[in-house]
């Protein structure tokens, strides 16, 4: 079964929705215009319930099917990034310094397309909960929506999401069984020495030398403390210190990210970072303090749900266009909180060549919207068929 005919007929509508959303990007939990547009469309489609103001600007819409049954959740993220757009398209961002550089405008349009189709046809049992989430990029909107009780409140039994994938074959689906994306944690290291004249280093306690040593030592965690079979990334991304060439500064700030899939590996990293920071501080005779900030947990697909989602994707895209055994990536995604709360799966939808996500020249490929919307719609119909159908 290829793209659903009724959804294919909505292609122009979905493109118009997406391009309007692209022009009004919003950040974090403050997706007021976006949520207002989504709510207006959902009311026009005739959804049975519309719940607004979850996680500040998130929405959950309920569509009832035929007869009793469970509730399946479908999620789209709505927020943008603090990037100045360089696409040159006529529908470019009208909000300076903000841009839909990750395709969340497209994700929202795809779920709206599925919503319109499901509200018209209702060829499923039970209910579908359409989750429109703010603050995926930062702010953890997925966690906030779960904490505010959407899974229990709407009795969601399973939950799914898809993300566009530049560079992957157009219309292809990619997923895996188990972990598909990593946990994303942040570390901050504050070093305090004794500043002074750079020509008299013996009268100072140089925090710059200590910082260089700490950054190098952190990489020994990856190379010497981790089982080579366990995926781990430790990247130092910022070092801030000093003001001029002839002054040894008083302080240094180091910042970076840690990516893991396993809680035991994560705990080992925290322990070793604490030991390294304390040990290096003692060896250089200064003070150093580690702050470890836990971020999004790993995104872990339920094995059975990932297999089921891959079967549905194959109905839409064809068997040869679905890979359900991809290598997990070290990026992170706050859909992880929803998958911690309920079984489900996260999939990537290839959109062909073009600039990658989080790039100022990135643009969502509108031609994949009917494919994604068809996947969502068929997922509901397959998961919750009408009795006797």
C-alpha positions as CSV (number, residue, x, y, z in Angstrom):
1,X,0.0,0.0,0.0
2,X,1.6,3.3,-1.1
3,X,0.7,6.8,0.2
4,X,-2.9,7.0,1.2
5,X,-4.8,8.6,-1.7
6,X,-6.9,10.9,0.5
7,X,-3.6,12.1,2.1
8,X,-1.9,12.5,-1.3
9,X,-4.8,14.9,-2.1
10,X,-3.9,17.0,0.9
11,X,-0.3,17.6,-0.3
12,X,-0.9,21.2,-1.2
13,X,-2.6,21.9,2.1
14,X,0.2,20.3,4.1
15,X,2.7,22.3,2.1
16,X,0.8,25.5,2.9
17,X,0.6,24.7,6.6
18,X,4.2,23.8,6.8
19,X,5.4,26.9,5.0
20,X,3.2,29.1,7.2
21,X,4.7,27.5,10.3
22,X,8.2,27.9,8.8
23,X,7.7,31.6,8.7
24,X,6.8,31.9,12.4
25,X,9.4,29.9,14.3
26,X,9.2,29.9,18.0
27,X,11.6,28.7,20.7
28,X,11.3,26.4,23.7
29,X,8.0,26.3,25.5
30,X,6.9,29.6,24.0
31,X,5.2,28.3,20.9
32,X,2.1,30.4,21.2
33,X,1.5,31.3,17.5
34,X,2.3,27.8,16.4
35,X,0.0,26.2,19.0
36,X,-2.7,28.7,18.0
37,X,-2.4,27.7,14.3
38,X,-2.5,24.0,15.2
39,X,-5.5,24.4,17.4
40,X,-7.4,26.3,14.7
41,X,-6.7,23.5,12.2
42,X,-7.7,20.7,14.6
43,X,-11.0,22.4,15.5
44,X,-11.7,22.7,11.8
45,X,-11.0,19.0,11.3
46,X,-13.6,18.1,14.0
47,X,-11.5,16.4,16.6
48,X,-13.5,15.2,19.5
49,X,-11.4,16.8,22.3
50,X,-8.8,19.5,22.2
51,X,-6.7,20.1,25.3
52,X,-4.4,23.1,25.3
53,X,-1.8,24.7,27.6
54,X,0.0,21.4,28.4
55,X,3.7,22.2,29.0
56,X,2.6,25.8,28.5
57,X,1.9,25.7,24.7
58,X,1.5,21.9,24.0
59,X,-1.7,20.4,22.8
60,X,-3.3,16.9,22.9
61,X,-6.2,16.3,20.5
62,X,-8.4,13.2,20.8
63,X,-10.1,11.5,17.9
64,X,-12.6,8.7,18.7
65,X,-12.7,5.7,16.4
66,X,-15.4,3.0,16.0
67,X,-16.2,1.1,19.2
68,X,-14.1,0.7,22.4
69,X,-10.4,0.1,22.5
70,X,-7.1,1.5,23.6
71,X,-5.5,4.9,22.9
72,X,-2.5,5.2,20.6
73,X,-0.3,8.3,20.8
74,X,1.3,10.1,17.9
75,X,3.7,12.9,18.6
76,X,5.1,15.9,16.6
77,X,7.5,18.5,18.0
78,X,6.7,22.2,17.2
79,X,9.7,24.3,18.3
80,X,12.5,25.9,16.3
81,X,16.2,26.9,16.9
82,X,18.0,30.2,17.6
83,X,19.6,30.3,14.2
84,X,19.5,33.1,11.5
85,X,18.0,31.6,8.4
86,X,20.0,31.6,5.1
87,X,17.7,29.6,2.8
88,X,16.4,32.6,0.8
89,X,13.0,31.0,0.4
90,X,9.9,33.3,0.1
91,X,8.4,31.8,3.2
92,X,11.6,32.3,5.3
93,X,11.5,33.2,9.0
94,X,9.9,36.5,9.9
95,X,11.2,36.2,13.5
96,X,14.8,37.4,13.5
97,X,17.4,35.0,14.9
98,X,14.9,32.1,14.9
99,X,14.5,29.4,12.3
100,X,12.9,26.0,11.7
101,X,16.3,24.4,11.1
102,X,15.3,20.9,12.2
103,X,12.1,20.3,10.4
104,X,9.7,20.5,13.3
105,X,7.4,22.6,11.0
106,X,7.3,19.6,8.7
107,X,6.6,17.1,11.6
108,X,3.7,19.3,12.7
109,X,2.3,19.5,9.2
110,X,2.5,15.7,8.8
111,X,0.7,15.0,12.0
112,X,-2.0,17.6,11.0
113,X,-2.4,15.7,7.7
114,X,-2.9,12.5,9.6
115,X,-5.3,14.2,12.0
116,X,-7.5,15.5,9.2
117,X,-7.6,12.0,7.5
118,X,-8.3,10.2,10.8
119,X,-11.0,12.6,11.8
120,X,-12.7,12.1,8.4
121,X,-12.4,8.3,8.1
122,X,-12.3,7.0,11.7
123,X,-11.4,3.6,10.4
124,X,-10.0,2.4,13.7
125,X,-11.2,1.3,17.1
126,X,-10.5,3.0,20.4
127,X,-8.9,6.5,20.3
128,X,-5.9,8.3,18.9
129,X,-4.2,11.0,20.9
130,X,-2.4,13.6,18.7
131,X,0.5,15.1,20.8
132,X,1.9,18.5,19.6
133,X,4.9,19.2,21.8
134,X,6.9,22.3,22.4
135,X,10.6,22.5,23.5
136,X,12.2,19.5,22.0
137,X,15.4,21.4,21.2
138,X,15.9,22.6,24.7
139,X,13.6,22.8,27.7
140,X,12.5,19.1,27.7
141,X,8.9,19.7,26.6
142,X,8.5,15.9,26.3
143,X,9.4,15.4,29.9
144,X,7.1,18.3,31.0
145,X,4.1,16.8,29.1
146,X,4.8,13.4,30.7
147,X,5.2,15.0,34.2
148,X,1.9,16.8,33.6
149,X,0.3,13.4,33.2
150,X,-0.7,13.1,29.5
151,X,0.0,9.3,29.5
152,X,-2.4,8.6,32.3
153,X,-4.8,11.4,31.7
154,X,-5.5,10.2,28.1
155,X,-4.9,6.5,28.8
156,X,-2.2,6.3,26.1
157,X,-1.1,2.7,25.7
158,X,1.7,3.1,23.0
159,X,3.3,6.1,21.4
160,X,5.2,6.8,18.1
161,X,7.1,9.7,16.4
162,X,9.1,10.3,13.2
163,X,11.9,12.7,12.3
164,X,13.0,13.8,8.9
165,X,16.5,12.7,7.9
166,X,18.4,14.8,5.3
167,X,21.0,12.7,3.4
168,X,18.9,9.5,3.7
169,X,17.1,8.2,0.6
170,X,13.9,10.0,-0.2
171,X,10.9,8.3,1.3
172,X,13.0,5.6,3.2
173,X,12.3,4.7,6.8
174,X,15.1,3.9,9.3
175,X,14.8,2.7,12.8
176,X,16.1,0.0,15.1
177,X,15.2,-2.3,18.0
178,X,16.3,-0.9,21.3
179,X,18.4,2.3,21.8
180,X,18.2,4.5,18.7
181,X,19.6,7.8,20.2
182,X,21.9,8.6,23.1
183,X,21.5,10.3,26.5
184,X,22.8,13.9,26.3
185,X,24.4,15.3,29.5
186,X,26.4,18.5,30.0
187,X,29.4,19.1,32.2
188,X,30.8,22.4,33.6
189,X,34.2,22.7,35.2
190,X,35.1,25.8,37.1
191,X,38.9,26.2,37.9
192,X,40.2,28.9,40.2
193,X,43.9,29.7,40.6
194,X,46.0,32.8,41.3
195,X,46.4,35.3,38.6
196,X,49.2,37.7,37.9
197,X,51.9,38.9,35.5
198,X,52.6,36.4,32.8
199,X,56.3,37.3,33.1
200,X,56.3,36.0,36.7
201,X,54.4,32.7,36.5
202,X,56.2,31.4,39.6
203,X,54.2,33.9,41.7
204,X,50.9,32.6,40.2
205,X,48.9,29.4,40.2
206,X,48.1,29.0,36.5
207,X,44.6,27.7,35.8
208,X,45.2,27.5,32.1
209,X,47.8,24.8,32.4
210,X,45.5,22.9,34.7
211,X,42.6,23.3,32.2
212,X,44.7,21.8,29.4
213,X,45.6,18.9,31.5
214,X,42.0,18.2,32.6
215,X,40.7,18.3,29.0
216,X,43.3,15.8,27.9
217,X,42.7,13.6,30.9
218,X,39.0,13.5,30.2
219,X,39.6,11.6,27.0
220,X,41.3,8.8,28.9
221,X,37.8,7.9,30.2
222,X,36.8,7.0,26.6
223,X,40.1,5.3,25.7
224,X,41.0,3.5,29.0
225,X,37.9,3.3,31.4
226,X,35.2,2.2,29.0
227,X,34.6,-1.3,27.5
228,X,35.3,-0.8,23.8
229,X,31.9,-2.4,23.1
230,X,30.1,0.4,24.9
231,X,29.4,3.6,22.9
232,X,30.6,6.8,24.6
233,X,31.4,10.3,23.5
234,X,33.0,13.0,25.7
235,X,33.5,16.3,23.8
236,X,34.9,19.4,25.4
237,X,33.3,22.3,23.4
238,X,34.2,25.4,25.3
239,X,37.2,26.8,27.2
240,X,36.8,30.4,28.4
241,X,39.6,32.3,30.1
242,X,41.9,35.3,30.0
243,X,41.8,38.8,28.6
244,X,45.2,39.6,27.2
245,X,48.7,38.2,26.4
246,X,50.6,39.3,29.5
247,X,48.2,38.4,32.3
248,X,47.8,34.9,33.8
249,X,44.1,34.7,34.5
250,X,42.5,33.8,37.8
251,X,39.8,31.4,36.4
252,X,39.0,29.0,33.6
253,X,35.6,27.7,32.6
254,X,35.3,24.3,30.7
255,X,32.1,23.0,29.1
256,X,31.2,20.0,27.1
257,X,28.8,17.1,26.4
258,X,28.7,13.4,27.3
259,X,26.7,10.9,25.2
260,X,25.9,7.4,26.5
261,X,23.3,4.7,26.1
262,X,23.9,2.8,29.3
263,X,23.3,4.0,32.9
264,X,26.3,2.1,34.2
265,X,28.5,3.8,31.6
266,X,27.0,7.1,32.5
267,X,27.7,6.6,36.2
268,X,31.3,5.5,35.5
269,X,31.8,8.7,33.5
270,X,30.5,10.9,36.4
271,X,32.8,9.1,38.9
272,X,35.9,9.3,36.7
273,X,35.3,13.0,35.9
274,X,35.0,13.8,39.6
275,X,38.2,11.9,40.3
276,X,40.1,13.6,37.4
277,X,39.0,17.1,38.3
278,X,39.8,16.7,42.0
279,X,43.1,15.0,41.2
280,X,44.3,17.5,38.7
281,X,43.3,20.3,41.0
282,X,45.4,18.8,43.8
283,X,48.4,18.3,41.5
284,X,48.4,21.9,40.3
285,X,47.6,23.4,43.8
286,X,44.4,25.1,42.9
287,X,40.6,24.7,43.2
288,X,38.4,23.0,40.6
289,X,34.7,22.1,40.7
290,X,32.7,19.8,38.5
291,X,29.0,20.3,37.8
292,X,27.4,17.4,35.9
293,X,24.0,18.2,34.4
294,X,21.8,15.3,33.5
295,X,19.9,15.9,30.2
296,X,17.7,13.8,28.0
297,X,17.9,10.0,28.6
298,X,18.6,7.6,25.8
299,X,15.7,7.1,23.3
300,X,14.9,3.4,23.5
301,X,12.5,1.7,21.1
302,X,10.4,-1.1,22.4
303,X,11.5,-4.2,20.4
304,X,8.0,-5.3,19.4
305,X,6.7,-1.8,18.6
306,X,9.8,-1.1,16.5
307,X,9.1,-4.2,14.5
308,X,5.5,-3.4,14.0
309,X,6.3,0.2,13.0
310,X,8.8,-1.1,10.4
311,X,6.0,-3.4,9.0
312,X,3.7,-0.4,8.6
313,X,6.5,1.7,7.0
314,X,7.1,-1.1,4.5
315,X,3.4,-0.9,3.5
316,X,3.9,2.8,2.7
317,X,7.4,2.9,1.3
318,X,8.1,-0.7,0.1
319,X,10.1,-3.4,1.8
320,X,13.4,-2.3,0.2
321,X,13.0,1.2,1.6
322,X,12.9,0.2,5.3
323,X,15.9,-0.5,7.5
324,X,15.0,-1.6,11.0
325,X,18.5,-2.3,12.1
326,X,20.4,1.0,11.9
327,X,23.3,1.8,14.0
328,X,22.2,4.0,16.9
329,X,23.3,7.7,16.7
330,X,24.8,9.8,19.4
331,X,22.3,12.6,19.0
332,X,19.5,13.0,21.6
333,X,15.8,13.5,21.5
334,X,13.3,14.2,24.3
335,X,10.8,11.8,22.9
336,X,12.9,9.5,25.1
337,X,10.7,10.6,28.1
338,X,7.6,9.4,26.4
339,X,9.2,6.1,25.5
340,X,10.2,5.7,29.2
341,X,6.5,6.1,30.1
342,X,5.0,3.9,27.4
343,X,6.2,1.4,24.8
344,X,6.6,2.7,21.3
345,X,9.0,3.6,18.5
346,X,10.9,6.4,16.9
347,X,11.7,6.4,13.2
348,X,13.6,8.5,10.7
349,X,12.1,9.4,7.3
350,X,14.6,10.2,4.6
351,X,14.1,13.4,2.7
352,X,16.9,13.1,0.1
353,X,19.9,15.4,-0.3
354,X,20.2,18.8,1.1
355,X,21.6,20.8,4.0
356,X,21.6,18.9,7.3
357,X,19.5,19.7,10.3
358,X,20.6,22.6,12.5
359,X,22.2,24.3,9.5
360,X,21.1,27.9,8.4
361,X,20.4,26.6,4.9
362,X,18.3,23.6,6.0
363,X,14.8,23.3,4.7
364,X,12.2,20.5,5.1
365,X,11.3,18.7,1.9
366,X,7.5,19.1,1.6
367,X,7.3,16.1,-0.7
368,X,7.8,13.7,2.2
369,X,4.8,15.1,4.1
370,X,2.3,12.7,2.5
371,X,4.5,9.8,3.2
372,X,4.9,10.7,6.9
373,X,1.2,11.4,7.3
374,X,0.3,8.1,5.6
375,X,2.6,6.3,8.0
376,X,0.9,7.8,11.0
377,X,-2.6,7.1,9.7
378,X,-1.9,3.5,8.7
379,X,-0.1,2.9,12.0
380,X,-3.4,3.7,13.8
381,X,-5.5,1.6,11.5
382,X,-3.2,-1.4,11.8
383,X,-2.7,-1.1,15.5
384,X,-6.3,-0.7,16.3
385,X,-8.5,-2.2,13.5
386,X,-12.2,-2.0,13.6
387,X,-13.8,-5.1,15.0
388,X,-14.9,-7.5,12.2
389,X,-13.1,-5.4,9.5
